[in-house]
């Protein structure tokens, strides 16, 4: 069966809940085929306290997701994941998700990690004011390094 062609429909950013589990599982499998989160991690990110979880929707379809893990004791938030379906990328949805997440934060420092090979995401984060602050050697399952980035709000 053919995939529907993405339309120019407006994107809405709204809170995600446990009811979004199946959509999030599908999004993770598509966006992160090498190291998508296991089921229990997805349940956790949708239910644990101190997590900002937002979804980007076109109509009824989840096309993107972000989770920010607030750590008040450390005075920072870790953006644990940002994902946008490939056919919806390069439309500003990732940027919208990040800005919406940042607008809900109670702390002034945000960190995230990204594959060093993901030049598109790194460019987006740099354009949003994130700075490179370190690397985690062999962080991903395939031993690729992660670049750690941080932003002061």
N, C-alpha and C positions, 0 to 999 in steps of 0.2 A: 504494500500500500504506500502511496506517495505521501511524503510529509507535506503539510500545508505550507504554502509560501508565506513567510512573515509579511505581515501587512504594515502599513504606516500607522496602525492604531496607536493611540496614546498609551504610554506606560504609566501604571500606577505603582507607587511604593507604599506598602502597607505592612503591618506586623505579621509575622509568621507564627503559626501555632502548631501543636502536635498534629492537627488535621492535615498539615502540609507534608507529612512524613513521606508518603509515596512519591509525591512530586519532587521532593528534595532528594530522595534516593535516586530517582531517574536523572536529575540534574547532575548529581555527583558522579554517577557512572559515566555520563557523557563528557563532562568537563574535566574530570580527573581520572582517566582510565588506568593510570599507573598507580595511583595511591589515594583513591576516594575513601572517604571515611566509612568504617563499618557501621552496621545498624545501630549498635548501642551508642556510639558517638553521635549519630544523627538524632537519636531520641534525646540524648542529653542536651544537645545544642538547642533543641526545640522546647525543652521543659525546665532546664536548670535555672535557678535565680541568677541575677547579675549578668545575664546574657541579653544583649540587644540583638534581636533577630528580625530581619526585614526581608521581604520578598518583592521582586519586581514582577508585575503581571501585565500581560497584554490580553485584554479580555479576561477569561477565566484561567488562562495558562500561566503558570509560573515560568518565567524566562530568566530569572536571576535571583540570587540570594546572597546575603551577607550576615555574618555573626560577629559581634563584638563582645569579647569576654572582659567585663569590668573587674578590675582588681584594685579596689579602693585602698587597701593596705599598701600597695605599691605605687599608688597615684598614677595608674596607667590603665589603658585598655589595649588588649591584644585583638586585632582583627584576625579571627581564627580562620575565616574563609570568605572569599569573594568569588562568585561564579556567575557567568552569563552564558546561556546556550550559544554555541558557535554561530548559528544563523541570526542571532540578535546582537552579536558583538559589533563594535565600531559604530554604535548608535548613541553612545553616551549613557547607557544603562549602568555600567559599572561605576562611572563617575557619580551618577545620581544616587546609587546605593551607598557609596562611600560618604558622600556629603550628608545624606540623610542619617546615616549611622553617627557620624561626627556631631551632628546637630543635637543628638540625644544624649551625649556624654556628659558625665558629671566631673570628669577629670580633664586635665589640659594636655596629656601626653598620650599618643597613640603609636603602637608598634604593629608591624606585620612582617611576615616572611614570604618570600617569593622565590621560585626557581631562578637561578642565575641565567638560565637560557630564555626566560620569558621576557624578552625585550619589550614587547607591547605593554605588558602590565607594569614593568619597571618605569617605562616612559610616562604612563598614566600617573603612577604614584609620585614621580618627580614633579610632574606638572601640577599636582595637587599640594605640593609643598613638603613631601616626605624626603628625608635625607638618608643616605646609606650610612648605617652605623656599625655594621659588622657582618660576618658570615658564619654559618653553621656548616662545617665540612660534612659531606656525605649525609645530609639530613634526610633526604627522600629515600624511598625504598630502593630505587635504582642507583643510589649513592651520589646523586647530583647534589651539589651544594645549594644551600638556601642563602639568599641575601636578606639581611635584617634591615628594615627601614623604620624610621621614626619621624613623627611630626609633632610639633608643639602647636597647640590650638590657641 
